[in-house]
Amino acid sequence: MSNITAVTETSSTTTATEKSSTITTEKKDNTNRKWTQNGITVAGGNRQGSQLNQLNRPLKVYVDNDNDQMMYIVDGHNDRVVKWKQGEKNGEVIAGGNGYGNQTNQLWSPTDIIIDKSTDSLIICDLKNRRVVRWFNKKNIHQQIILSNIDCSDIAMDNNGDIYVLDFQYFEVRRWREGNTHGTIVADENGVNDTGYRKGTLIHLFVDQDNSVYVSDIENHRVIKWKKGAEEATVVAGGQGRGNKLTQLNTPKGIFVDQQGNIYVADAFNNRIMRWSDGSKEGTIIVGGNEGSQPNRLNDPSALSFDRQGNLYVADSGNHQVQKFNIISD
């Protein structure tokens, strides 16, 4: 079990802006949105490496729509978080980057972040250190360990500022409110009641505007959803075995859900980004579908994000870069 040591209250605007984007708050129907099929490299793309113009297996990308669409990238195998301005060739290390380790200036295989503007800090899922840390942007403030002894593979925040942590060892998602000592289980294996279930495969997490919890189940090749307060989960994407049909996924990773309930999935081993409309039995390929390094191909995409205009950003992990796909129809 994990122990909480400190949680600073966060503002509701932080979550709506940083773990999602304005694509979730617009009233228009996003079901028919389309994007260019050739991506533009906006971060990395200079082979695998640790220089400031390089990335090494980027796991997450977020676009800050309140800060000139600054990109925040979880550069997992470099044990760091990088801030990258639009149009720049180099990024800036803002957390970690001092080799892997458990010192206050180090990370070890970070997997996800929350951007908390109310405290001018990042909340980081520091996987191999088995902790969640708050990393302040001000140089003279020491980092805080928020949660310890936890196998955190992903993290999210709701509109109330509550933190959700996906613990892949316990196969559960806990919600942590300020002052909690143990957290509240909001999703776990007891809610998955089917014969095709295999334990220990929940990796990526998303919490929508209604506080429903979505998790990518990478070995069962599906996305499952727990509605707020529900005891049982439902399959909302995939779940038809591993494959590349429109009804299937192959090792799904990052998830994004818009206001209409459309589910966007980084279908990693199919090298594509899929969109599943609410209640649909099959998805639509919106970009990718073939492995490679060409502009119209992806290699093990691990996450996605959107900017204010609806342009799509993909953490193209196997190509060690972030690709931007411009929106062409609304």
C-alpha positions in Angstrom: 0.0 0.0 0.0 1.1 3.6 -0.6 1.6 6.3 1.9 0.7 10.0 1.3 3.1 12.6 2.7 1.9 15.8 1.1 -0.7 17.0 -1.4 -1.1 20.6 -2.2 -4.6 21.7 -3.3 -4.8 22.5 -7.0 -7.2 24.6 -9.0 -9.9 23.2 -11.3 -8.6 25.1 -14.3 -5.3 23.2 -14.2 -6.9 19.9 -15.0 -9.2 21.1 -17.8 -6.3 22.8 -19.5 -3.3 20.5 -19.0 -4.6 16.9 -19.0 -6.9 17.6 -21.9 -7.4 20.5 -24.2 -10.1 22.7 -25.7 -11.2 19.8 -27.9 -13.0 18.5 -24.8 -14.8 21.8 -24.1 -16.0 22.8 -27.5 -19.7 22.1 -28.2 -19.2 21.1 -31.8 -19.3 17.5 -32.9 -15.8 16.1 -33.3 -16.9 12.8 -34.9 -16.0 13.8 -38.4 -12.8 15.7 -37.7 -9.9 14.9 -40.0 -6.2 15.6 -40.0 -3.4 15.7 -42.5 -1.8 12.3 -43.0 1.7 13.7 -43.1 3.0 14.7 -39.7 5.5 17.5 -38.9 8.3 16.8 -36.5 8.0 19.4 -33.7 10.3 17.8 -31.1 13.2 15.4 -31.4 13.5 13.6 -34.6 17.3 13.5 -34.5 17.6 9.9 -33.6 17.8 8.4 -30.1 19.8 10.4 -27.7 20.1 12.7 -24.7 21.1 16.0 -26.3 18.7 18.9 -26.1 17.6 18.3 -29.7 17.0 14.6 -29.0 14.5 12.4 -27.2 14.7 8.8 -26.1 11.4 7.0 -26.1 9.0 9.9 -25.3 6.1 8.5 -23.4 3.7 11.5 -23.1 3.2 14.9 -24.7 0.9 17.7 -23.4 0.2 21.1 -25.1 -0.2 24.1 -22.8 -2.8 26.2 -24.6 -2.3 29.1 -22.1 1.5 29.4 -22.8 2.0 29.7 -26.6 1.1 26.0 -27.0 4.3 25.0 -25.2 4.9 21.2 -25.3 5.7 19.2 -22.2 7.3 15.9 -23.0 7.9 12.9 -20.7 11.3 11.7 -22.0 11.2 8.4 -20.3 14.5 6.7 -21.1 16.4 9.9 -20.5 14.8 10.1 -17.0 13.6 13.7 -17.5 10.8 16.0 -18.5 11.4 18.4 -21.3 9.7 21.7 -22.2 9.7 22.5 -25.9 8.6 25.7 -27.6 6.8 25.6 -30.9 9.3 26.1 -33.7 12.4 25.5 -31.6 15.1 22.9 -32.5 16.0 22.3 -28.8 14.1 21.5 -25.7 14.7 22.6 -22.1 15.1 20.1 -19.3 12.7 21.1 -16.4 12.8 18.0 -14.3 15.4 15.2 -13.9 18.0 14.9 -16.5 20.7 14.1 -14.0 20.9 10.4 -14.7 18.6 7.8 -13.1 18.4 7.7 -9.4 16.4 8.5 -6.3 18.0 11.8 -5.3 15.9 15.0 -5.2 17.3 16.1 -8.5 16.7 12.8 -10.2 14.0 10.7 -11.8 14.0 7.1 -12.8 11.8 6.1 -15.8 9.1 8.8 -15.4 5.9 7.9 -17.1 3.4 10.8 -16.8 2.9 14.3 -15.5 0.3 16.8 -14.4 1.0 20.5 -15.0 -0.1 22.3 -11.8 -0.2 26.1 -12.5 -1.6 26.9 -9.1 1.7 25.9 -7.5 3.9 26.4 -10.6 5.0 22.8 -10.4 4.8 19.4 -12.1 3.4 16.3 -10.5 5.4 13.4 -11.8 4.8 9.7 -11.9 8.3 8.5 -11.1 7.8 4.8 -11.9 11.0 3.0 -10.9 11.5 5.1 -7.7 7.9 4.0 -6.8 6.8 7.5 -6.0 4.8 10.5 -7.1 6.8 13.7 -6.8 6.0 17.4 -7.0 8.7 19.2 -8.9 8.7 23.0 -8.5 9.8 25.2 -11.4 11.5 27.6 -9.0 15.1 26.5 -8.4 15.2 27.4 -4.7 12.2 25.2 -3.7 13.0 21.5 -2.9 11.0 18.8 -4.6 8.3 17.0 -2.6 7.4 13.3 -2.4 3.6 13.3 -2.6 3.2 9.5 -2.6 5.7 6.7 -1.8 5.7 2.9 -2.2 3.4 3.0 -5.2 3.9 1.4 -8.6 2.6 4.4 -10.5 2.3 3.8 -14.2 0.0 6.8 -14.9 -1.6 9.8 -13.2 -4.5 12.2 -13.8 -6.5 14.9 -12.1 -10.2 15.8 -12.2 -11.9 19.1 -12.2 -11.9 19.2 -8.4 -8.1 18.9 -8.2 -8.2 15.3 -7.0 -5.3 13.1 -8.1 -5.9 9.7 -9.6 -3.0 7.2 -9.7 -2.9 4.0 -11.6 -1.0 1.3 -9.7 -0.2 -1.5 -12.1 0.9 -3.9 -9.4 -2.4 -3.8 -7.5 -4.4 -3.4 -10.7 -6.3 -0.4 -9.3 -6.9 3.3 -9.6 -7.0 5.3 -6.4 -8.3 8.9 -6.0 -6.3 11.0 -3.6 -7.8 14.1 -2.0 -6.0 16.6 0.1 -5.6 15.1 3.6 -6.2 11.5 2.5 -3.9 8.9 4.0 -4.8 5.9 1.9 -6.9 7.2 -1.1 -10.1 5.8 -2.4 -10.3 2.9 -4.9 -12.3 4.0 -7.9 -11.4 1.2 -10.3 -9.9 -2.2 -9.8 -9.9 -5.8 -11.0 -13.1 -6.7 -9.2 -15.0 -4.6 -11.7 -13.7 -6.6 -14.7 -15.9 -9.6 -14.9 -15.2 -11.6 -18.1 -13.4 -14.8 -18.9 -10.9 -13.1 -21.2 -9.4 -11.1 -18.4 -5.7 -11.4 -17.5 -4.4 -9.4 -14.5 -1.6 -6.9 -14.5 -2.1 -5.1 -17.8 -3.5 -1.7 -16.9 -1.0 1.0 -18.0 -2.5 4.3 -19.2 -5.2 6.4 -17.5 -7.7 9.1 -18.4 -10.3 10.9 -16.3 -13.0 12.7 -18.2 -15.2 15.7 -17.3 -17.7 13.4 -15.5 -15.0 11.8 -13.4 -15.4 8.5 -15.4 -12.1 6.5 -15.4 -10.7 5.1 -18.6 -7.8 2.6 -18.6 -5.9 1.0 -21.5 -5.6 -2.8 -20.9 -2.6 -3.5 -23.1 -2.5 -7.3 -23.0 -6.2 -7.7 -23.4 -6.0 -5.1 -26.2 -8.9 -2.9 -25.1 -9.9 0.3 -23.3 -12.2 -0.2 -20.3 -14.3 2.4 -18.5 -15.6 2.8 -15.0 -18.4 5.4 -14.7 -18.2 7.5 -11.6 -19.4 5.3 -8.7 -19.8 2.2 -10.9 -18.6 -1.2 -9.5 -18.2 -2.8 -12.9 -16.3 -1.7 -16.0 -17.4 -1.7 -19.6 -15.3 -2.2 -22.7 -15.4 0.9 -24.8 -12.8 0.2 -27.5 -11.3 -3.0 -28.8 -11.8 -6.2 -26.8 -12.0 -8.4 -29.8 -8.5 -9.9 -29.4 -5.2 -8.6 -30.8 -5.4 -7.5 -34.4 -5.5 -4.6 -36.9 -9.2 -4.7 -37.9 -11.3 -1.7 -37.1 -12.9 -3.6 -34.2 -9.5 -4.4 -32.7 -6.5 -2.9 -31.0 -2.9 -4.1 -30.5 -1.3 -3.0 -27.3 -3.3 0.3 -26.8 -1.5 2.9 -24.8 -2.3 6.6 -24.4 -6.0 7.6 -24.2 -7.9 10.9 -24.8 -11.6 11.5 -24.4 -13.4 14.6 -25.7 -16.7 16.1 -24.5 -18.8 14.1 -26.9 -17.4 10.9 -25.5 -15.2 10.1 -28.6 -12.2 8.0 -27.4 -8.8 8.6 -29.1 -6.4 5.7 -28.6 -2.7 5.4 -29.3 -2.9 1.9 -30.9 0.8 1.3 -30.4 1.7 -1.9 -32.1 -0.7 -1.1 -35.0 1.3 2.2 -35.4 -1.9 4.2 -35.6 -4.2 6.6 -33.8 -7.8 5.5 -33.6 -11.0 7.3 -32.8 -13.9 5.3 -31.3 -17.3 7.2 -31.2 -19.3 6.8 -28.0 -21.0 3.4 -28.2 -19.4 2.3 -31.4 -18.3 -1.3 -32.0 -15.5 -0.2 -34.4 -13.0 2.6 -34.6 -11.7 4.9 -37.3 -8.0 5.3 -38.2 -7.3 9.1 -38.0 -3.5 8.9 -38.7 -0.9 6.2 -39.2 -1.5 2.6 -39.8 2.0 1.5 -41.0 5.3 1.3 -39.1 8.1 3.5 -40.3 9.8 6.9 -39.9 8.2 8.6 -42.9 5.9 11.5 -42.2 2.8 9.4 -42.8 3.9 6.6 -40.5 4.4 6.0 -36.8 6.5 3.6 -34.7 5.0 2.5 -31.4 3.0 5.7 -30.7 2.5 6.0 -26.9 0.4 9.1 -26.3 -1.5 11.9 -27.9 -2.7 15.5 -27.2 -4.5 18.3 -28.9 -3.9 22.1 -29.1 -6.6 24.8 -29.0 -7.1 24.6 -32.8 -7.6 20.8 -32.7 -4.2 19.9 -34.2 -3.1 16.5 -33.1 0.3 15.8 -31.4 1.6 12.2 -31.1 4.5 10.9 -28.9 6.0 8.8 -31.7 8.0 6.8 -29.2 9.9 4.4 -31.5 11.0 7.2 -33.7 12.1 9.3 -30.7 10.1 12.3 -31.7 6.8 14.2 -31.4 4.7 14.5 -34.6 2.1 17.2 -35.2 -0.8 16.5 -37.6 -2.7 19.6 -38.6 -6.5 19.6 -38.6 -8.0 20.0 -42.0 -11.8 19.7 -41.4 -14.0 20.3 -38.4 
